[in-house]
Amino acid sequence: MATIRGPWENAGRLSYLMFCTAVLLFLVAPILVIVPLSFNVEPYFTFTEGMLSLDPQAYSLRWYRSVLGDEQWLLAMVNSLTIGISATVLATTLGTLAALGLANPAMPRRSLAMGLLISPMITPVIISATGMFFFYSNLGLTQTHLGLILAHTALGTPFVVITVTATLAGFDPNLKRAAATLGAGPLRTFIRIQLPQIAPGVISGALFAFATSFDEVVTVLFMGGLDQRTIPRQMWVGIREQISPAILAVATFLIAFSLLFMIIVEWLRRRGNAPAKA
């Protein structure tokens, strides 16, 4: 039966939609304006008359070619992927194991352990980076890829812990008991029974850990050297030393990556919420 709305309800709904649209534009417009500026044929950070009049001659791929032909940008991309993927693997492994331990009711002081595990996420990055610098400098791990991987692992692990812990809250422990009665050991039970059930949470946590590592710049400024420059640090250096629209081209790549990241997370969320098929 269709619901009949009164004039006040329709006006309120329209006002709500307009307000949400205005907020969305306020948040997204400063980001989306970067995309057309990255195609500017001139070395400016503003729209030229030709761009405003949609003149094809005012648009160019020169800045994208500049990025793909620059050794420093290519090194930054390789470093970001190498450090990000390595830190994600470690953070996902450690975070999943920690979440399994926190899900065990027999574990003592679970609240305290949870607070310690997620502390890097709520601590200002400048404080974490300073502490990591002094700690890793004593171990000789500053200005090394291994040091940055370990540092990014510490920053990304809390996201894995939170997502996997939330997923484990909906896991039926009777499935583990049934597997044990059928002779399955703990490792086989985890791989065959538990891991497929919590896979959306594990993958979501891994994506958040990778995004955290890929976007991190403060820790890289403290611990990285010239050979460990990542994309965010290269963008920071480019803004300080030479203002070039090549930065806008890289930013467009990052925006596309962020959109892909959000699509994957939303797909995993819907898959996790979908009712199981009989």
Backbone hydrogen bonds, N-H to C=O, Kabsch-Sander energy under -0.5 kcal/mol:
donor,donor_aa,acceptor,acceptor_aa,energy
5,R,3,T,-0.6
10,N,6,G,-2.3
11,A,7,P,-2.2
12,G,8,W,-2.4
13,R,9,E,-2.4
14,L,10,N,-2.4
15,S,11,A,-2.4
16,Y,12,G,-2.2
17,L,13,R,-2.3
18,M,14,L,-2.3
19,F,15,S,-2.4
20,C,16,Y,-2.5
21,T,17,L,-2.4
22,A,18,M,-2.4
23,V,19,F,-2.4
24,L,20,C,-2.4
25,L,21,T,-2.5
26,F,22,A,-2.3
27,L,23,V,-1.9
28,V,24,L,-2.7
29,A,25,L,-2.4
31,I,28,V,-1.3
32,L,28,V,-2.6
33,V,29,A,-1.9
34,I,31,I,-1.3
35,V,32,L,-1.0
37,L,33,V,-1.2
38,S,34,I,-1.5
38,S,35,V,-0.6
39,F,36,P,-1.4
40,N,37,L,-1.6
41,V,58,A,-2.0
44,Y,42,E,-2.0
52,L,48,T,-2.2
53,S,49,E,-1.8
54,L,51,M,-1.4
55,D,50,G,-3.3
58,A,55,D,-2.0
59,Y,56,P,-1.3
60,S,39,F,-2.9
65,R,61,L,-2.3
66,S,62,R,-2.1
67,V,63,W,-1.9
68,L,64,Y,-2.4
69,G,65,R,-1.2
70,D,67,V,-1.2
71,E,69,G,-0.5
74,L,70,D,-2.3
75,L,71,E,-2.6
76,A,72,Q,-2.2
77,M,73,W,-2.3
78,V,74,L,-2.4
79,N,75,L,-2.7
80,S,76,A,-2.5
81,L,77,M,-2.3
82,T,78,V,-2.8
83,I,79,N,-2.9
84,G,80,S,-2.3
85,I,81,L,-2.6
86,S,82,T,-2.1
87,A,83,I,-2.6
88,T,84,G,-2.1
89,V,85,I,-2.2
90,L,86,S,-2.1
91,A,87,A,-2.9
92,T,88,T,-2.8
93,T,89,V,-2.1
94,L,90,L,-2.8
95,G,91,A,-2.8
96,T,92,T,-2.1
97,L,93,T,-2.1
98,A,94,L,-2.4
99,A,95,G,-2.4
100,L,96,T,-2.2
101,G,97,L,-1.9
102,L,98,A,-2.4
103,A,99,A,-1.7
104,N,101,G,-1.0
107,M,104,N,-1.9
110,R,107,M,-0.5
113,A,109,R,-2.1
114,M,110,R,-2.6
115,G,111,S,-2.3
116,L,112,L,-2.1
117,L,113,A,-2.2
118,I,114,M,-2.0
119,S,115,G,-0.5
121,M,118,I,-1.2
122,I,118,I,-1.0
122,I,119,S,-0.5
123,T,119,S,-1.6
127,I,124,P,-0.8
128,S,124,P,-2.0
129,A,125,V,-3.2
130,T,126,I,-1.8
131,G,127,I,-2.4
132,M,128,S,-2.6
133,F,129,A,-2.2
134,F,130,T,-2.0
135,F,131,G,-2.3
136,Y,132,M,-3.1
137,S,133,F,-1.9
138,N,134,F,-1.0
139,L,135,F,-0.6
140,G,137,S,-0.7
141,L,136,Y,-2.7
142,T,136,Y,-0.5
143,Q,223,M,-3.8
144,T,141,L,-0.8
148,L,144,T,-1.7
149,I,145,H,-2.5
150,L,146,L,-2.5
151,A,147,G,-2.3
152,H,148,L,-2.8
153,T,149,I,-1.9
154,A,150,L,-1.9
155,L,151,A,-1.4
156,G,152,H,-2.0
157,T,153,T,-2.1
159,F,156,G,-0.7
160,V,156,G,-1.2
161,V,157,T,-2.4
162,I,158,P,-2.3
163,T,159,F,-2.1
164,V,160,V,-2.5
165,T,161,V,-2.2
166,A,162,I,-2.2
167,T,163,T,-1.8
168,L,164,V,-2.5
169,A,165,T,-1.1
170,G,167,T,-1.2
171,F,168,L,-1.4
175,L,172,D,-1.6
176,K,173,P,-0.6
177,R,173,P,-1.6
178,A,174,N,-2.5
179,A,175,L,-2.1
180,A,176,K,-2.3
181,T,177,R,-2.2
182,L,178,A,-1.1
183,G,180,A,-1.5
184,A,179,A,-2.4
189,T,185,G,-2.5
190,F,186,P,-2.1
191,I,187,L,-2.3
192,R,188,R,-2.8
193,I,189,T,-2.1
194,Q,189,T,-2.1
195,L,190,F,-3.6
197,Q,193,I,-0.8
198,I,194,Q,-1.9
199,A,195,L,-0.8
202,V,198,I,-2.1
203,I,199,A,-2.9
204,S,200,P,-2.3
205,G,201,G,-2.4
206,A,202,V,-2.2
207,L,203,I,-2.3
208,F,204,S,-2.3
209,A,205,G,-2.4
210,F,206,A,-2.5
211,A,207,L,-2.5
212,T,208,F,-2.3
213,S,209,A,-2.2
214,F,210,F,-3.0
215,D,211,A,-1.6
216,E,212,T,-0.7
216,E,213,S,-0.7
221,L,217,V,-2.1
222,F,218,V,-1.7
223,M,219,T,-2.7
224,G,220,V,-2.4
228,Q,225,G,-0.9
229,R,226,L,-0.9
231,I,76,A,-0.7
234,Q,230,T,-2.7
235,M,231,I,-2.4
236,W,232,P,-2.1
237,V,233,R,-2.8
238,G,234,Q,-2.5
239,I,235,M,-2.1
240,R,236,W,-1.8
241,E,237,V,-2.7
242,Q,238,G,-1.8
244,S,242,Q,-0.7
247,I,244,S,-2.1
249,A,245,P,-1.6
250,V,246,A,-2.0
251,A,247,I,-2.5
252,T,248,L,-2.0
253,F,249,A,-1.7
254,L,250,V,-2.2
255,I,251,A,-2.3
256,A,252,T,-2.4
257,F,253,F,-2.3
258,S,254,L,-2.5
259,L,255,I,-2.4
260,L,256,A,-2.2
261,F,257,F,-2.5
262,M,258,S,-2.5
263,I,259,L,-2.2
264,I,260,L,-2.2
265,V,261,F,-2.3
266,E,262,M,-2.5
267,W,263,I,-2.3
268,L,264,I,-2.5
269,R,265,V,-2.4
270,R,266,E,-2.4
271,R,267,W,-2.2
272,G,268,L,-2.5
273,N,269,R,-1.7
274,A,270,R,-1.0
